């Protein structure tokens, strides 16, 4: 998912001054209704959800992801619970603006039930009081399959989830390369050597593209270190700029060897994917470790495509599901989210030919047969084993630092 743009974040923040649209009585009523829902048992949610409709809003840029939701998940909840699941593909900034307007207009029931969300977007939604909860402790499969004490569940880009988000899947940055031309890219220095040896054939998406922003943060981890960055005050932009200077210097040195000499960058990761597919570049970046294999399988990427991670590690994060504050079907939403956490659902979307999304389930909570099923999923020709990915998994920075780094990159790299 794409991070909320800085402009959209500012627009959302600015609308807070209008929060007086709803009366104190309305807010008290909303709180009372939510408390009544959260006081119920899960079996009550299932009964209430029967023969209802649940909407799910989120990024719709992947056919594989859309098919899993529209067919596997929708068919399952229809058969087992009588729920009609309707997906709307929409960028997260549009979703949150839509929700913000609906909540501020005092609409008791909006049009959004479930939101696919994480990172800066969750931080913004919580600060704007746009979400329902805490609800995750009401989901039986949360306790049954998920390590609820894991930092990757308790925190989202360093921001405490507080039970307002349920984990959906995991992602981790991988470097994608054409092995006919390049060797594995296992460090920023490897990438520099590759760029100098193949001028014009390497680039990366421009932040604030979600993947491009993660690429820049990975370079910062390489050249500065996560531990030296994580505690910085995002309000002190110049202190952040000084701290990440070694990474900025690296990106400036890299720039003239990039596609179009770094005078322009792909605006989105999908543009870079297309450039890799047609041979314009020999390097790509992805947040989905199975993405490259899927693209090889469908004939879009060359068979020589491989992936690697930096020896010092690459950023991994969890994407989540939240429920809108004025969701029309909160009980149905909880039933759907609980089903997403089911072993069978997590296993199905882990299959590379289905989606390739890394599971959020804790292997220690699985039966021996379930462990064998997970281990038996055949990974693609360009996919690294999950054990190797997990060994090289780095945490995300606090969400408030992300737009600061994007701002500094925009000031320091494209036009200099």
C-alpha positions as CSV (number, residue, x, y, z in Angstrom):
1,X,0.0,0.0,0.0
2,X,1.1,3.5,-0.7
3,X,1.8,5.8,2.2
4,X,-0.4,8.8,2.7
5,X,1.2,11.7,0.8
6,X,2.4,14.6,2.8
7,X,-0.2,16.9,1.1
8,X,-3.0,14.5,2.0
9,X,-1.7,14.2,5.6
10,X,-1.7,17.9,6.0
11,X,-5.2,18.1,4.6
12,X,-6.4,15.5,7.0
13,X,-4.8,17.2,9.9
14,X,-6.2,20.6,8.9
15,X,-9.8,19.2,8.9
16,X,-9.6,18.6,12.6
17,X,-10.6,22.1,13.3
18,X,-14.0,21.2,11.9
19,X,-14.6,18.3,14.4
20,X,-17.3,20.3,16.2
21,X,-19.8,19.1,13.5
22,X,-21.0,16.3,15.7
23,X,-22.5,17.2,19.0
24,X,-21.3,15.9,22.4
25,X,-24.5,13.9,22.7
26,X,-23.8,12.2,19.3
27,X,-20.3,11.3,20.3
28,X,-21.5,9.9,23.6
29,X,-24.1,7.8,21.7
30,X,-21.5,6.5,19.3
31,X,-19.2,5.5,22.2
32,X,-22.1,3.8,23.9
33,X,-23.0,1.8,20.7
34,X,-19.4,0.8,20.2
35,X,-19.1,-0.4,23.8
36,X,-22.3,-2.4,23.4
37,X,-20.8,-4.1,20.3
38,X,-17.5,-4.8,22.0
39,X,-19.3,-6.3,25.1
40,X,-20.8,-9.1,22.9
41,X,-19.4,-12.5,22.3
42,X,-17.9,-13.6,19.0
43,X,-20.8,-16.0,18.4
44,X,-23.1,-12.9,18.6
45,X,-21.1,-11.3,15.8
46,X,-21.6,-14.4,13.6
47,X,-25.3,-14.4,14.2
48,X,-25.6,-10.7,13.4
49,X,-23.5,-10.9,10.3
50,X,-25.5,-13.6,8.6
51,X,-27.0,-12.4,5.3
52,X,-25.3,-9.0,5.5
53,X,-22.8,-7.1,3.3
54,X,-19.3,-6.2,4.3
55,X,-17.2,-3.7,2.4
56,X,-13.4,-3.8,2.2
57,X,-11.5,-0.8,0.9
58,X,-7.8,-0.8,0.0
59,X,-5.2,-0.7,-2.7
60,X,-6.4,-2.4,-5.8
61,X,-3.2,-2.4,-7.9
62,X,-2.6,-6.2,-7.9
63,X,-4.7,-8.7,-9.8
64,X,-3.5,-11.5,-7.6
65,X,-4.5,-9.7,-4.5
66,X,-7.8,-8.7,-5.9
67,X,-8.6,-12.2,-7.1
68,X,-7.8,-13.6,-3.6
69,X,-10.3,-11.2,-2.0
70,X,-12.9,-11.3,-4.7
71,X,-13.0,-15.1,-5.1
72,X,-11.3,-17.1,-2.4
73,X,-12.2,-14.9,0.6
74,X,-15.5,-13.7,-0.7
75,X,-16.6,-17.2,-1.6
76,X,-15.5,-18.5,1.8
77,X,-17.4,-15.9,3.9
78,X,-20.5,-16.3,1.7
79,X,-20.5,-20.0,2.1
80,X,-19.7,-20.2,5.8
81,X,-21.4,-17.0,7.1
82,X,-23.8,-15.8,4.4
83,X,-21.8,-12.6,4.2
84,X,-21.5,-10.8,0.8
85,X,-18.0,-9.2,0.6
86,X,-17.6,-6.2,-1.7
87,X,-14.2,-4.9,-2.4
88,X,-13.4,-1.3,-3.5
89,X,-10.0,-0.6,-4.9
90,X,-8.9,2.9,-3.8
91,X,-5.7,4.7,-2.8
92,X,-5.4,5.1,1.0
93,X,-5.4,8.9,0.9
94,X,-8.7,8.8,-0.9
95,X,-10.1,6.3,1.6
96,X,-9.1,8.3,4.6
97,X,-10.4,11.6,3.1
98,X,-13.7,9.9,2.4
99,X,-13.9,8.5,5.9
100,X,-12.8,11.9,7.5
101,X,-15.6,13.7,5.6
102,X,-18.2,11.1,6.6
103,X,-17.3,11.1,10.3
104,X,-17.2,14.9,10.5
105,X,-20.6,15.1,8.7
106,X,-21.9,13.1,11.6
107,X,-23.0,10.1,9.5
108,X,-23.9,7.3,11.8
109,X,-23.2,4.8,9.1
110,X,-20.7,5.4,6.4
111,X,-19.8,3.3,3.4
112,X,-16.6,1.7,4.6
113,X,-16.3,-1.3,6.9
114,X,-12.8,-2.7,6.6
115,X,-9.7,-0.7,5.6
116,X,-6.4,-2.2,4.4
117,X,-4.0,0.1,6.2
118,X,-0.5,0.5,7.8
119,X,2.3,2.8,8.7
120,X,1.8,6.6,8.3
121,X,-1.9,6.0,7.3
122,X,-2.7,4.2,10.6
123,X,-0.9,6.9,12.5
124,X,-3.0,9.6,10.8
125,X,-6.3,7.7,11.2
126,X,-5.7,7.2,14.9
127,X,-4.8,10.8,15.4
128,X,-8.0,11.8,13.6
129,X,-10.2,9.4,15.6
130,X,-11.3,7.6,12.4
131,X,-11.2,3.9,13.6
132,X,-13.4,1.6,15.6
133,X,-11.9,-0.4,18.5
134,X,-10.1,-1.9,20.2
135,X,-11.5,-5.0,18.6
136,X,-8.7,-7.6,18.0
137,X,-9.1,-9.3,21.3
138,X,-12.6,-10.3,20.3
139,X,-11.2,-12.4,17.4
140,X,-10.7,-16.1,18.3
141,X,-8.2,-16.6,15.5
142,X,-6.0,-13.8,16.8
143,X,-5.3,-15.7,20.0
144,X,-5.3,-19.1,18.2
145,X,-2.8,-18.3,15.4
146,X,-1.0,-15.0,16.0
147,X,1.8,-14.0,18.4
148,X,0.0,-11.2,20.0
149,X,3.1,-10.1,21.9
150,X,5.2,-9.7,18.8
151,X,6.4,-6.2,18.2
152,X,5.3,-6.6,14.5
153,X,1.8,-7.0,15.8
154,X,1.9,-4.6,18.7
155,X,3.5,-1.8,16.7
156,X,2.9,-0.4,13.2
157,X,5.9,1.7,12.1
158,X,6.8,2.2,15.8
159,X,3.2,3.4,16.6
160,X,1.3,1.2,19.1
161,X,-1.7,-0.5,17.5
162,X,-3.7,-0.7,20.7
163,X,-6.0,-3.3,19.4
164,X,-7.3,-1.1,16.5
165,X,-5.5,-3.1,13.8
166,X,-5.5,-6.8,13.0
167,X,-2.5,-8.2,11.1
168,X,-3.2,-9.1,7.5
169,X,0.2,-10.2,6.0
170,X,3.9,-9.5,6.1
171,X,6.1,-7.8,3.6
172,X,9.9,-7.4,3.2
173,X,12.0,-5.4,0.8
174,X,14.0,-7.4,-1.8
175,X,16.3,-6.3,-4.5
176,X,15.2,-7.7,-7.9
177,X,17.9,-8.2,-10.5
178,X,18.6,-9.7,-13.9
179,X,21.1,-12.5,-13.2
180,X,22.2,-12.6,-16.8
181,X,23.8,-9.2,-16.2
182,X,24.2,-8.7,-12.4
183,X,25.2,-10.8,-9.4
184,X,23.2,-10.7,-6.2
185,X,22.9,-7.2,-4.7
186,X,23.8,-7.8,-1.1
187,X,24.8,-4.3,0.0
188,X,24.6,-0.7,-1.0
189,X,28.2,-1.0,-2.2
190,X,27.2,-3.9,-4.5
191,X,24.5,-1.7,-6.0
192,X,27.0,1.2,-6.5
193,X,29.4,-1.1,-8.4
194,X,26.5,-2.5,-10.5
195,X,25.4,1.0,-11.4
196,X,28.9,2.2,-12.4
197,X,29.4,-0.9,-14.5
198,X,25.9,-0.5,-16.2
199,X,25.3,3.3,-16.4
200,X,21.7,4.2,-17.1
201,X,20.3,0.7,-16.4
202,X,19.5,1.1,-12.7
203,X,17.1,3.3,-10.8
204,X,14.5,3.3,-8.0
205,X,11.1,4.9,-7.5
206,X,10.9,8.4,-6.2
207,X,9.6,8.8,-2.7
208,X,6.9,9.2,-1.5
209,X,6.1,6.1,-3.5
210,X,5.8,3.4,-0.8
211,X,8.6,1.1,-2.3
212,X,10.8,4.0,-3.3
213,X,10.6,5.4,0.2
214,X,11.5,2.0,1.7
215,X,14.5,1.8,-0.7
216,X,15.8,5.1,0.6
217,X,15.4,4.0,4.2
218,X,17.3,0.8,3.4
219,X,20.2,2.8,2.2
220,X,20.0,4.8,5.4
221,X,20.1,1.6,7.4
222,X,23.2,0.5,5.4
223,X,25.1,3.7,5.7
224,X,24.0,5.0,9.1
225,X,22.2,2.3,11.0
226,X,18.7,1.8,12.2
227,X,19.7,2.3,15.9
228,X,21.2,5.7,15.1
229,X,18.0,6.9,13.4
230,X,15.0,5.4,15.2
231,X,15.2,7.8,18.2
232,X,15.5,11.0,16.2
233,X,12.9,13.8,16.8
234,X,10.9,14.1,13.6
235,X,10.2,17.8,14.4
236,X,13.9,18.5,14.2
237,X,14.3,18.2,10.4
238,X,17.9,19.5,10.4
239,X,19.0,17.0,13.0
240,X,17.5,14.2,10.8
241,X,19.2,15.7,7.7
242,X,22.6,15.7,9.5
243,X,22.1,12.2,10.8
244,X,21.4,10.7,7.4
245,X,24.0,12.6,5.5
246,X,26.2,9.5,4.8
247,X,23.2,8.0,3.0
248,X,22.4,11.2,1.1
249,X,26.1,11.4,0.0
250,X,25.8,7.8,-1.2
251,X,22.6,8.6,-3.2
252,X,24.3,11.7,-4.7
253,X,27.2,9.6,-5.8
254,X,24.9,7.0,-7.3
255,X,22.7,9.5,-9.1
256,X,24.8,10.2,-12.3
257,X,24.9,6.4,-13.0
258,X,21.2,6.0,-12.8
259,X,18.6,5.9,-15.6
260,X,18.5,9.3,-17.2
261,X,21.4,10.3,-15.0
262,X,19.1,10.6,-12.0
263,X,17.5,13.7,-13.5
264,X,14.1,12.0,-13.2
265,X,12.9,8.9,-11.3
266,X,9.9,6.5,-11.8
267,X,7.0,8.1,-10.0
268,X,5.6,4.7,-8.9
269,X,6.9,1.2,-8.3
270,X,4.7,-0.1,-11.0
271,X,6.5,2.1,-13.5
272,X,9.8,0.6,-12.5
273,X,8.3,-2.9,-12.8
274,X,7.4,-2.1,-16.4
275,X,10.8,-0.8,-17.1
276,X,12.4,-4.0,-15.7
277,X,10.0,-6.1,-17.8
278,X,10.9,-4.4,-21.1
279,X,14.6,-4.3,-20.4
280,X,15.0,-0.6,-19.9
281,X,16.6,-1.4,-16.5
282,X,18.2,-4.5,-15.0
283,X,17.2,-3.7,-11.4
284,X,13.9,-3.5,-9.5
285,X,12.8,-3.3,-5.9
286,X,9.7,-4.9,-4.3
287,X,8.1,-5.2,-0.9
288,X,6.7,-8.6,-1.8
289,X,9.4,-11.3,-1.8
290,X,7.3,-13.5,-4.1
291,X,6.5,-10.7,-6.6
292,X,9.4,-11.4,-8.9
293,X,8.6,-15.1,-9.1
294,X,5.0,-14.4,-10.0
295,X,6.1,-12.1,-12.8
296,X,8.5,-14.7,-14.1
297,X,5.7,-17.3,-14.1
298,X,3.3,-15.2,-16.1
299,X,6.0,-14.3,-18.6
300,X,6.4,-10.6,-17.7
301,X,9.9,-10.8,-16.2
302,X,12.8,-12.7,-17.8
303,X,13.5,-16.2,-16.5
304,X,16.9,-14.9,-15.3
305,X,15.2,-12.7,-12.7
306,X,16.4,-13.3,-9.1
307,X,16.1,-11.6,-5.7
308,X,18.4,-10.8,-2.9
309,X,18.5,-9.0,0.4
310,X,21.3,-6.9,1.9
311,X,23.6,-8.8,4.3
312,X,22.8,-6.2,6.9
313,X,19.1,-6.8,6.3
314,X,16.1,-5.2,4.6
315,X,13.0,-3.5,6.0
316,X,10.1,-5.8,6.8
317,X,6.7,-4.7,8.0
318,X,3.2,-5.9,8.6
319,X,0.1,-4.7,6.8
320,X,-3.0,-4.5,8.8
321,X,-6.8,-4.4,8.6
322,X,-8.8,-1.8,10.6
323,X,-12.5,-1.0,10.9
324,X,-13.9,2.4,10.1
325,X,-15.3,4.4,13.1
326,X,-18.7,4.6,11.5
327,X,-18.6,1.3,9.7
328,X,-22.2,0.2,8.8
329,X,-21.4,-3.4,9.7
330,X,-18.8,-3.6,12.4
331,X,-19.9,-7.1,13.5
332,X,-19.7,-8.5,10.0
333,X,-16.3,-6.8,9.6
334,X,-14.9,-8.6,12.6
335,X,-16.2,-12.0,11.3
336,X,-14.4,-11.4,7.9
337,X,-11.2,-10.3,9.6
338,X,-11.3,-13.3,11.9
339,X,-11.6,-15.5,8.8
340,X,-8.6,-13.8,7.2
341,X,-6.6,-14.9,10.3
342,X,-7.6,-18.5,9.8
343,X,-4.8,-20.9,9.0
344,X,-6.4,-21.9,5.6
345,X,-6.8,-18.3,4.5
346,X,-3.2,-17.4,5.5
347,X,-1.9,-20.5,3.8
348,X,-3.8,-19.8,0.6
349,X,-2.6,-16.3,0.1
350,X,1.0,-17.4,0.9
351,X,1.0,-19.5,-2.3
352,X,3.0,-17.6,-4.9
353,X,0.6,-18.4,-7.7
354,X,-2.3,-17.1,-5.5
355,X,-0.7,-13.9,-4.0
356,X,2.6,-14.8,-2.3
357,X,1.8,-12.7,0.8
358,X,3.9,-13.8,3.8
359,X,1.7,-15.3,6.6
360,X,1.2,-13.5,10.0
361,X,0.6,-16.8,11.8
362,X,3.0,-18.0,14.5
363,X,4.4,-21.3,13.5
364,X,4.8,-22.3,17.2
365,X,1.0,-22.3,17.4
366,X,0.5,-24.7,14.5
367,X,0.0,-28.4,14.5
368,X,2.7,-30.6,12.9
369,X,0.5,-31.1,9.8
370,X,-0.1,-27.4,9.5
371,X,3.7,-26.8,9.8
372,X,4.2,-29.3,7.0
373,X,1.7,-27.5,4.8
374,X,3.4,-24.2,5.2
375,X,6.8,-25.7,4.6
376,X,5.4,-27.5,1.6
377,X,4.4,-24.4,-0.3
378,X,6.6,-24.3,-3.4
379,X,8.3,-21.0,-3.7
380,X,9.1,-19.6,-7.1
381,X,12.4,-19.5,-8.9
382,X,13.2,-15.9,-7.8
383,X,12.0,-16.2,-4.2
384,X,14.3,-16.5,-1.2
385,X,13.4,-19.1,1.5
386,X,11.3,-17.6,4.3
387,X,13.9,-18.6,6.9
388,X,16.6,-16.5,5.0
389,X,14.2,-13.5,4.8
390,X,13.4,-13.6,8.5
391,X,17.1,-13.7,9.4
392,X,17.6,-10.5,7.5
393,X,14.5,-8.7,8.6
394,X,14.9,-5.1,9.9
395,X,12.2,-3.1,11.7
396,X,10.5,-0.1,10.3
397,X,11.2,3.4,11.6
398,X,8.6,5.3,13.6
399,X,5.9,6.5,11.2
400,X,6.5,10.2,11.9
401,X,10.0,10.0,10.6
402,X,9.0,8.7,7.2
403,X,7.6,11.9,5.7
404,X,10.6,13.8,7.1
405,X,13.0,11.6,5.3
406,X,10.9,11.8,2.1
407,X,11.0,15.6,2.3
408,X,14.8,15.7,2.8
409,X,15.3,13.3,-0.2
410,X,13.1,15.6,-2.3
411,X,15.2,18.6,-1.3
412,X,18.6,17.0,-1.5
413,X,18.6,14.5,-4.4
414,X,16.4,15.1,-7.5
415,X,17.4,18.7,-8.2
416,X,21.0,18.7,-7.1
